[in-house]
Amino acid sequence: MILAIESSCDDSSISITKIDSLKLVFHKKISQEIEHSIYGGVVPELAARLHIEALPKILEECKEYLKDLKAVAVTNAPGLSVTLTEGVSMAKAISIALNIPIIAVNHLKGHIYSLFIEKEAIFPMTTLLVSGGHTQIIEANSLNDMKILGKTLDDSFGESFDKVSKMLKLGYPGGPIVEKYAKNGDENRFSFPIPLSQSPNIEFSYSGLKNAVRLEIERLERTTLEEQDISDICACFQKTAVKHILQKLKKLFKQKTIKNFAIVGGASANLYLRKELENICLEYKSTLHLSDLMYCSDNAAMIGRVAVEQYKQNDFINLEDLDIKSRLKDY
């Protein structure tokens, strides 16, 4: 078995995966959403302190499996440096205590492998990764053959939801909150600009849309911002944010035949986005692959799934070489 640790942001998670069968025998995640909600976003130093409390508590529940471990895996990039450090420190301690090798896992590869938890991987897979930190289209041909086809120039899809929620004083995390309000809103009331609609490039930008929403909120606040106004803003923002993605994906689908397409990452839990992607995949005769909703956000199960593949390739790292990388340029 492989024990995997995930602490790249504000979720403390540990999993244990069987190497031969891919069976997930243990998985637990402790979220920090309540602690960070009062600040309207993740506070890195607070997140690190909470990892120090949560990770040992989860590890205590894994004691019965420790004797069967062949390796320990940990997210070391990308993410918040202070939170990645907590997971890496625990992985090093386990490696020394049990005399087992360490596997360093790319968090973004983990999101792609969230599609394959307890099942065999399918490649090639063109993947849209949408989260609080990333908006990317990745062409994944295998574990070690992945390249970015397009990415955001500024804010990410998930981050824009958090910012809109904060502007409306709705709370954190913004994704599910904005989506909930949008269900009761009129998505045609406001006409927000679709970012980069005239650009031929496959790239994303959400700063302009976010600013347009801010200006509309300020205009309405000069009189009274009613509950229905909030719902309408959320609905119009969500529609425009998703339409931006769809416009760029249509350009990609016209350029190349895509047999398998997937959406991963925390923001991939957005049901409005999922429905629109179902339609575009149907239009271009592409098979849409989705992660279970419980594995969309950061979790150790996806890290453990990547680790199984790295284990089979003897892709280990020396203790002294294991460091953290808050940012990555590629895969």
N, C-alpha and C positions, 0 to 999 in steps of 0.2 A: 504494500500500500504506500501511497504518497500523501503526506500531510502538506496542505497548502495554506498560506497566510496572505490575506489581502488587507492592506491598510493605506491605500493610495490617497484617500480623501477622508470622508467622515463615516465610513462603514467599517467596523471591526468584524472580520470574518475568518473562519477556519473551516477547512473541509478535509475529508479523507477519502481518497479514491482508490479503488482496486486497479492495479496495473493491467491485469490480464482481461478482465471483463468490463472495465470502465464503470463499474457500479459505484455509485456515490453512497458510501456507507455512513458518512457523518457530514453534516453541514449545518453551521449556525452562523447567524449574522446579528450583530447588535448595532442598531442605527443610532445616530446622534442627532436626528432631525429636531427633536424637542429642544435640546440644549442650544442649537444654533439658530432656531427659529426667531428668537427674540432679537437677534442681530440682523436678520434678513439675509443671511448667507453664512458660509462656512468661515469660522475663525481658526486659522491653522494651529496656533498654539493651544487653543482649547481642544481642538480635535486630537492633537498629540497626547495631551494629558488624559483624555478619555480613552484613547487606545491603550495607554498604560494600565488603566483599570480593567478594561473589557477583555483584552486578548488573553491574559492569564486565567480569567474566569472561564473562557471558552476552552482553553487548553486543558483545564482541569477535567472537563467532561470527556476528553479524548484519551484519558489514561489507559483504558483497556486496549487501545489500538497501538500504543507506542512500541510494543514488542514486535509488531509486524511491519514496521515502517522500513522501506528501502531507501527513501530519500525525503528531504524536506524542501518544499518549493515556496518561493516568496516573490511578490511583486516588488521589483526594484526600480521600475520606470514605466511610463511617466507618472507624475503625481506631485503632491505637496511634499517637499523635502523633509519637513519635520515629522510628517505622519508616516512616510515611507521608512524613515529611520527606525520607527518602533517595530514594524514588521520584520525588517532586516535584522535588527538586534535579536529578536526572538528566534528567528531562523538560525542564526549563528549559534545561539546557545543550545538549541535542540541538536544541531549538527555535531557540536562538540560533545554534548552529554550522551548521545546515542551512537556516535561514531558513524554517521551516515552522510552521504554527499548532499550538497545544496544545488538546487536548480533555480536560476534567476529568470523570472518570467516578465515579458513585456505585457503590461496591463491591457494595451489595445489589442494584442493578439488574443488575450483572454476574452475580450468581448466577442471577437469573431468565433472563438471556440465555445461560447455560450450556446451557440446553435447546436453543438454536438455533445452536450452533457448526456452521459450514459448511452451514447450511440456513436457509430463510426462517422468520421468526417467526410464531407462531400466537397470535392474541388473539381474544376475551378468554380469560384464563388465570388461574384461581384457584390460588394457589401457597402451599404450606407451606414456609417457609424455616426450616431447623433447622441450627444451627451452634454453634460454641463461644461465640459472643457473642449470638446471636439465636434466638428462637423466635417466628415471626410467621406470620400468614395474610394474604396480600396479594391484593387484587383488581386484577389487571393488565389494563387495557383497551388500552393502547398504551405506547410508550416514555415519554410524558409524562403519562399518566393512570393512576396507580397509587395505591391507598390501603390502609391497614392495617385489616383487619377484626378482628384480635385479636392480642395479643402477651403475652409473659411479664411477670409482676409482679415477678419477682426473677431467679433463675437461669435459664439457658437449658437446652434439652434436651442439647446437646453438652457444656456445662460440667458438668452433673450427672454425666455419664459420666466426665469427667476427675476430678471430686472423689471419686467412688466408687472409681475405680482408685487414687487417691492414698491413700485411707483403708485400702485393702487392700494397699498397698505393691506394686502391680503395674507401675507405670511410666506413661510418657506417650508419645503421646497415649492417653487412656483409652478412647475410642470403640471402636477395633478390638480392644483388649485385653479389655475387658469383654465385648464380643460373642463373642470367641473362648472365654472361660471359660464364658459362658452356654450355649454349645452342649453342654457336658458336665454341665449342672446341672439340677436339678429345679425348674422354675419355679413349682411349687405348694407348696414346703416352707414358705416364709415368707409371711405375709400383710401386705404393706406397704400403707399407706393410699393410695388413688388421690386425688391432689390435686383440690380444688375440685369434688368429685363431686356436691355438692348445689347448686352455684352455677349459675344459669341463664345466666350470662355466658360469652361465648366468649373466654376468657383462660386463661393457663397459669401454673403455679407449680411449682417443683421444690425449694424450700428445705425444705419439710416432709418430702418423700420422702427427700431426702438425709439429714436428721436421723434419720429412722426407720432407715435403713440403718446410720448411725453407731452408734446404740444397739444394734442387733443384733450388729454387729461387736464392740463392747465387751463384750457379754454372752458371746459365744462365746470371746473372748480370755481370759476369766477361767478357762477350762479349757484347751482347745487348739483353735486355729483350723486345721482340716485343709484339705487341697487341695479335697476335695469340698464342704466348707462354703463356701469361696470361690466355687466354681462355682455352687453353689445360690444364694448371695446375688446374684451377677451375673445369673443367670437370672431370679430373682424381681424384682430391681430393673428389669431391661430390660423384662420383661412389664408391670410397673406403669407405667413411664415411657411406654411406647408406648400402653397402655390409656388413659392420661390424654389423650393426643392424639386417640385414636379417639373418646372420649366427646365431646370438644368438636367434632370434625369432624362427627359425626352430628347434633349440634344445628344446625350450619351447613347440612348437606345437607338437613335437614328444612325449613329456612327458605327456601331458594332452590334453583332448578335450576342445577346446575353441569355444563356440557357438557364442559369441559376442566379437569382438575385435575393439578397437578404438585407434586413435592417436590424441593427444591434445597438446597444448602448442604453443608458438610462432613459433617454427621451423616446426610445423606440416603443415604450409602453403606451405612448399616446395613441388612443384608438382611432382618432380622426385621421392621423397620419397613416396608420396601418390600413385603414379602409381605402384611402386614396392610392396607396401603393399597390393594393390588390387590383384596383382598376387599371393602373398603368401597366402592371405585369400581364394582366389579361389582354390588354390591347396589343402588347408586343410579344405575346406568347412566351413569356418567361415564367419559370416556376418561382414563387415567392416563398422564402424560408424565414421563419420567425422563431425567436427564442421564447420559451415559456416566460410569462410575465414576471415570475419570481426570480428569474435570472437576468433580467434586463439591466437592473442597476448593479453597481459594484458588488462582487461576491467572490468567495474563495472557491466555489465549485468550478467556475470557469477557469480560474488559475490552475486548479488541480488537473483540469482536462488538458490544458496545454502542457502541463508538466509531464503527463504520461507520455506524450509524443516526444518531448525532449529527453525523457529517461530512456526511451527505446533507442535514441540516437546517441546515448552517452554524453548528452550535452549538459555537463556539470560545470560548476565554477569554484575556484579555490576560495577559501575563506578570506584571504588577504586581498583578493581581486574583487570581491563582492562589494560594490558601492551603489549609491543611489543616483539616479538621473532624473531630475524633475521634468526635463523636456527631451523629446526625441524628434529627430527630423524625418526618420523613415522607420521601416520595419526590419 
